[in-house]
């Protein structure tokens, strides 16, 4: 009986990617995203769309790097508090928390790989965008900058 329960639990772990993830998830569908800074500069990205809970749980875990014009957009569906962490995340990231209307609410720069510390949006957001560490500084991104993407009703 105990052995059957353990096997059932092991099956559950393999059926839910976030629980027993040992490698990166396959590349998710990609969509365009543009960030428009306060000085009017447009920065174009092609981001993976993390839409399901399983995709969001795994995120960029085990990925050795993120392309300079890539990233992952976590769409929460409706505004909510967003809490992220870096468990099993190999490379440092910039996390951009975005409101329902597509404005940058908060930026957490150069997060610590493998850290279990939570990184919070500090207010309700519609989405969280993960970019390669240093992207926000390199492009001069700031709170209030506009993000154009279909989930905000502003397709680039």
Backbone bond lengths (Angstrom), bond angles and torsions (degrees), N, CA, C in turn:
res aa  C-N    CA-C-N  psi(-1)  N-CA   C-N-CA  omega(-1)  CA-C   N-CA-C  phi
1 X - - - 1.449 - - 1.531 111.02 -
2 X 1.334 116.16 -46.24 1.458 119.90 179.37 1.526 110.40 -62.10
3 X 1.333 116.14 -42.43 1.463 120.46 -179.90 1.532 110.38 -61.47
4 X 1.336 117.43 -41.96 1.461 121.43 179.47 1.533 110.10 -63.68
5 X 1.335 117.22 -39.99 1.464 120.82 178.35 1.519 111.17 -64.81
6 X 1.322 116.73 -41.94 1.466 120.35 178.12 1.519 111.14 -64.24
7 X 1.326 117.11 -41.14 1.466 120.30 178.09 1.521 110.71 -64.97
8 X 1.326 117.23 -40.32 1.464 120.66 177.92 1.528 110.07 -63.08
9 X 1.349 116.86 -41.99 1.459 120.82 178.26 1.526 110.54 -64.33
10 X 1.340 117.17 -42.05 1.472 120.98 177.67 1.524 110.19 -61.08
11 X 1.327 117.45 -39.10 1.459 121.04 177.02 1.514 111.57 -63.90
12 X 1.327 116.93 -38.91 1.456 121.54 177.71 1.519 110.41 -62.93
13 X 1.329 116.59 -41.49 1.460 120.13 179.79 1.518 111.59 -62.15
14 X 1.307 117.48 -41.43 1.457 119.15 -178.72 1.521 111.68 -76.04
15 X 1.332 117.59 -23.66 1.460 120.56 179.30 1.525 111.62 -77.98
16 X 1.328 118.21 -23.96 1.465 122.15 -179.99 1.526 108.30 -111.56
17 X 1.338 116.93 101.75 1.453 121.01 -172.77 1.514 115.60 -51.70
18 X 1.322 119.18 -38.35 1.456 120.92 -175.35 1.519 113.61 -68.28
19 X 1.329 117.69 -24.15 1.454 120.20 -174.57 1.524 112.94 -78.80
20 X 1.313 118.30 -39.27 1.460 120.95 -175.82 1.518 111.10 -126.44
21 X 1.299 116.80 32.39 1.453 121.29 -175.95 1.525 110.07 -65.52
22 X 1.318 116.41 127.97 1.468 120.95 179.27 1.520 111.72 -120.95
23 X 1.313 117.85 -2.12 1.456 122.34 178.95 1.512 109.51 -155.57
24 X 1.331 117.31 173.09 1.461 120.31 -177.44 1.524 111.77 -67.42
25 X 1.332 115.72 149.75 1.447 119.35 173.30 1.528 108.67 -75.62
26 X 1.325 117.51 157.02 1.469 119.30 176.86 1.528 110.10 -57.97
27 X 1.309 116.38 154.88 1.461 120.75 177.45 1.526 109.08 -56.04
28 X 1.323 115.76 130.51 1.463 121.78 -179.42 1.531 109.72 -84.25
29 X 1.337 117.50 162.71 1.473 119.78 175.69 1.526 110.22 -53.71
30 X 1.336 114.58 140.76 1.465 120.31 -176.49 1.521 111.53 -110.04
31 X 1.339 114.72 148.06 1.456 121.54 178.17 1.531 108.90 -140.09
32 X 1.331 116.81 156.98 1.460 119.73 177.14 1.524 111.99 -73.58
33 X 1.322 115.08 150.56 1.466 123.46 176.24 1.521 105.93 -148.34
34 X 1.316 116.54 138.22 1.466 122.02 178.75 1.520 108.38 -126.78
35 X 1.327 116.16 135.54 1.462 120.97 172.00 1.521 107.52 -109.50
36 X 1.330 115.93 126.00 1.465 122.22 178.58 1.520 107.16 -106.80
37 X 1.335 116.25 117.01 1.460 120.99 -178.45 1.530 110.26 -80.93
38 X 1.312 115.10 169.07 1.471 119.89 -176.08 1.519 113.64 -61.32
39 X 1.345 116.98 -22.77 1.475 119.74 177.03 1.522 112.26 -90.90
40 X 1.344 117.38 9.07 1.455 121.89 174.99 1.521 115.75 88.36
41 X 1.324 117.91 -0.38 1.469 119.78 178.37 1.517 109.91 -71.07
42 X 1.339 115.38 139.12 1.461 122.53 179.94 1.529 109.03 -107.07
43 X 1.319 115.71 128.38 1.463 121.76 179.31 1.526 107.74 -118.50
44 X 1.336 116.09 116.70 1.459 121.68 -174.58 1.523 111.33 -95.67
45 X 1.335 114.32 138.04 1.458 122.23 178.32 1.522 109.12 -132.71
46 X 1.313 115.65 158.77 1.458 122.75 168.58 1.518 104.79 -121.50
47 X 1.334 116.64 108.69 1.463 121.24 -171.31 1.519 111.70 -111.40
48 X 1.323 115.16 146.70 1.453 121.14 172.47 1.525 107.48 -75.66
49 X 1.327 115.72 143.12 1.459 121.52 -177.33 1.525 109.94 -102.49
50 X 1.331 116.82 108.86 1.466 122.50 175.78 1.526 107.22 -92.57
51 X 1.338 115.91 100.44 1.458 120.86 -172.93 1.527 113.19 -107.73
52 X 1.317 117.71 -36.48 1.469 120.41 -177.48 1.528 110.14 -90.03
53 X 1.326 117.32 157.57 1.469 119.86 177.70 1.535 112.95 -56.27
54 X 1.328 117.59 -40.13 1.467 119.19 179.58 1.527 111.26 -65.35
55 X 1.328 117.52 -42.71 1.468 120.87 177.91 1.521 110.21 -62.59
56 X 1.319 116.67 -40.13 1.461 121.51 -178.86 1.512 111.79 -70.13
57 X 1.329 117.38 -35.58 1.461 121.06 178.83 1.520 111.11 -63.92
58 X 1.312 117.43 -40.94 1.467 121.64 -177.97 1.530 110.71 -82.01
59 X 1.318 117.61 -42.45 1.463 121.12 178.21 1.519 113.33 50.74
60 X 1.317 116.15 -128.33 1.468 121.81 -178.20 1.528 112.83 -98.73
61 X 1.330 116.69 19.30 1.467 119.71 177.71 1.531 110.61 -53.67
62 X 1.309 115.48 140.38 1.464 125.08 174.39 1.532 114.24 67.87
63 X 1.318 118.77 1.59 1.473 120.37 177.58 1.522 107.66 -78.65
64 X 1.329 117.70 127.27 1.465 119.80 -176.98 1.527 113.72 -70.22
65 X 1.334 117.30 -23.20 1.466 119.56 -179.56 1.526 109.50 -162.01
66 X 1.321 114.72 167.86 1.461 122.83 175.67 1.523 106.51 -125.70
67 X 1.314 117.43 132.37 1.466 121.70 -179.52 1.532 110.58 -60.95
68 X 1.337 117.43 148.65 1.470 120.28 179.56 1.530 113.25 -58.53
69 X 1.337 117.71 -28.24 1.465 120.75 178.80 1.533 110.95 -112.04
70 X 1.337 115.67 22.93 1.462 121.34 179.92 1.509 110.77 -116.93
71 X 1.309 115.70 -171.71 1.460 121.70 178.75 1.508 109.88 156.65
72 X 1.326 115.56 -170.87 1.455 121.17 178.18 1.525 108.38 -137.22
73 X 1.334 115.55 131.46 1.456 121.90 178.96 1.527 108.64 -106.77
74 X 1.320 116.21 120.53 1.455 123.54 177.75 1.523 107.25 -96.25
75 X 1.327 117.01 109.32 1.465 121.73 179.95 1.519 108.26 -94.13
76 X 1.330 116.70 113.53 1.463 121.57 -178.60 1.523 112.36 -82.60
77 X 1.329 117.64 -6.15 1.465 121.14 177.55 1.515 113.39 88.16
78 X 1.315 116.58 -51.68 1.464 122.11 176.51 1.529 107.32 -137.88
79 X 1.314 118.20 158.24 1.463 119.81 -179.89 1.519 112.40 -58.32
80 X 1.314 115.07 136.67 1.468 122.28 179.32 1.520 108.72 -162.03
81 X 1.293 115.39 166.49 1.466 120.96 173.19 1.532 107.28 -68.53
82 X 1.307 117.96 132.98 1.469 121.81 179.44 1.519 108.88 -111.51
83 X 1.322 115.64 127.85 1.459 121.59 178.02 1.520 107.88 -126.12
84 X 1.330 116.29 120.58 1.460 122.33 -176.46 1.532 108.30 -117.98
85 X 1.343 115.54 167.80 1.455 121.40 172.62 1.515 108.30 -150.96
86 X 1.308 116.77 175.40 1.466 121.89 -174.24 1.533 112.24 -113.71
87 X 1.328 117.63 19.91 1.462 120.83 179.50 1.529 109.81 -53.11
88 X 1.328 116.06 128.25 1.467 123.22 178.87 1.529 113.84 58.99
89 X 1.316 117.31 18.96 1.463 120.92 177.95 1.522 107.99 -99.16
90 X 1.318 115.23 115.87 1.461 123.45 -170.11 1.521 112.66 -74.03
91 X 1.328 116.74 -40.79 1.466 119.51 -174.69 1.519 111.21 -107.82
92 X 1.313 115.40 147.72 1.457 121.89 177.14 1.531 109.65 -64.30
93 X 1.325 116.23 148.05 1.466 121.68 -177.44 1.520 110.85 -132.08
94 X 1.316 116.01 158.69 1.459 123.33 162.81 1.520 105.62 -101.31
95 X 1.325 118.06 130.52 1.460 122.19 177.75 1.518 108.86 -109.79
96 X 1.324 115.18 124.09 1.455 122.19 -177.01 1.529 107.43 -113.33
97 X 1.326 116.36 117.62 1.453 122.30 -178.86 1.527 108.13 -96.56
98 X 1.349 116.69 127.12 1.463 122.20 -168.35 1.534 110.80 -123.17
99 X 1.320 116.18 131.17 1.466 121.76 -179.37 1.528 111.66 -74.63
100 X 1.316 114.87 171.49 1.467 122.40 -179.51 1.528 112.29 -55.66
101 X 1.339 117.17 -35.10 1.467 119.58 -177.83 1.535 112.73 -89.43
102 X 1.335 117.83 8.66 1.455 120.75 174.51 1.520 115.09 86.23
103 X 1.310 117.64 19.12 1.475 120.82 177.11 1.527 109.60 -98.52
104 X 1.330 115.84 142.56 1.467 119.73 176.58 1.525 108.25 -71.18
105 X 1.328 115.57 123.35 1.463 123.02 -178.60 1.531 111.10 -94.02
106 X 1.332 116.04 -38.76 1.473 121.26 -177.71 1.517 109.06 -158.19
107 X 1.324 115.89 149.20 1.463 121.83 174.86 1.526 108.11 -127.56
108 X 1.332 115.83 125.15 1.468 121.57 172.96 1.529 105.70 -106.17
109 X 1.330 115.69 110.42 1.466 120.02 -174.15 1.524 112.34 -93.90
110 X 1.325 114.19 146.26 1.468 123.69 172.70 1.537 112.82 49.21
111 X 1.322 115.38 58.30 1.459 120.23 178.80 1.524 110.36 -62.97
112 X 1.323 116.43 157.80 1.469 122.71 -173.08 1.535 110.41 -89.62
113 X 1.339 117.73 119.46 1.463 120.37 178.49 1.529 111.69 -54.87
114 X 1.320 115.74 143.11 1.469 125.79 176.97 1.530 114.40 67.24
115 X 1.318 119.38 -0.10 1.459 121.34 -177.24 1.526 111.16 -69.71
116 X 1.334 115.47 142.73 1.460 121.24 174.78 1.531 111.63 -97.25
117 X 1.333 116.15 1.14 1.468 120.20 176.99 1.528 108.95 -65.55
118 X 1.324 116.68 139.88 1.460 119.81 179.78 1.525 110.70 -81.24
119 X 1.307 114.35 145.63 1.461 122.94 177.01 1.520 105.19 -118.71
120 X 1.318 116.58 113.53 1.463 121.74 -169.96 1.524 112.20 -105.97
121 X 1.335 114.21 149.92 1.464 119.92 177.86 1.523 111.92 -73.50
122 X 1.326 117.20 -24.53 1.470 122.93 -178.00 1.523 111.76 60.45
123 X 1.315 114.53 46.07 1.456 122.35 179.62 1.513 109.06 145.86
124 X 1.343 116.98 162.64 1.462 119.58 -178.14 1.526 112.04 -69.77
125 X 1.334 115.40 134.95 1.460 122.11 177.83 1.526 109.39 -135.26
126 X 1.302 116.27 154.35 1.469 121.81 177.26 1.526 110.86 -84.08
127 X 1.352 116.03 -31.85 1.460 119.10 -173.97 1.519 111.17 -151.87
128 X 1.335 113.98 160.38 1.457 121.80 173.13 1.518 107.34 -125.72
129 X 1.322 115.95 130.33 1.459 122.65 179.94 1.517 108.91 -110.13
130 X 1.330 116.40 124.55 1.467 120.87 175.23 1.516 108.97 -103.40
131 X 1.332 115.08 127.10 1.462 123.44 179.96 1.522 109.26 -125.25
132 X 1.313 117.14 164.30 1.461 121.11 175.58 1.524 109.10 -58.71
133 X 1.323 116.05 141.26 1.471 121.08 179.65 1.523 110.32 -55.83
134 X 1.323 114.91 136.89 1.464 120.91 178.87 1.516 113.92 92.96
135 X 1.331 117.81 -9.42 1.468 121.25 -178.85 1.527 111.22 -63.25
136 X 1.323 117.62 -44.30 1.471 120.61 -178.47 1.521 110.96 -59.98
137 X 1.322 115.96 -44.16 1.474 119.38 178.78 1.532 110.86 -68.13
138 X 1.312 117.53 -46.05 1.476 122.50 -178.05 1.523 111.67 -58.61
139 X 1.335 117.09 -39.41 1.460 120.80 -177.23 1.527 113.28 -94.92
140 X 1.321 117.55 -5.11 1.460 121.06 -179.45 1.516 112.84 69.78
141 X 1.337 116.63 40.14 1.461 120.26 178.85 1.524 110.30 -76.69
142 X 1.345 115.67 143.10 1.460 121.39 -179.31 1.528 110.69 -140.64
143 X 1.320 114.68 160.61 1.461 120.96 171.70 1.524 107.59 -55.68
144 X 1.328 116.57 135.24 1.463 121.85 -179.56 1.514 113.66 98.73
145 X 1.339 117.88 -18.68 1.465 119.99 176.55 1.524 108.68 -62.24
146 X 1.325 115.41 155.16 1.469 121.46 -173.46 1.524 111.21 -100.20
147 X 1.339 115.27 136.56 1.459 121.95 176.68 1.528 108.04 -110.29
148 X 1.324 115.94 123.15 1.458 121.57 178.85 1.526 108.34 -101.27
149 X 1.327 115.65 120.32 1.461 121.23 179.14 1.520 107.23 -165.27
150 X 1.307 117.52 150.99 1.475 121.06 -173.25 1.530 113.71 -56.46
151 X 1.345 118.31 -31.90 1.468 118.81 -177.77 1.525 112.16 -67.39
152 X 1.333 116.99 -20.18 1.473 121.48 177.57 1.528 111.06 -96.45
153 X 1.345 116.36 2.77 1.462 120.57 -178.70 1.510 112.36 76.49
154 X 1.328 116.03 20.54 1.473 120.56 -178.02 1.525 109.20 -134.35
155 X 1.300 117.14 63.90 1.472 120.30 -178.91 1.527 109.30 -57.66
156 X 1.338 116.28 135.11 1.474 119.69 -178.68 1.517 113.70 -67.27
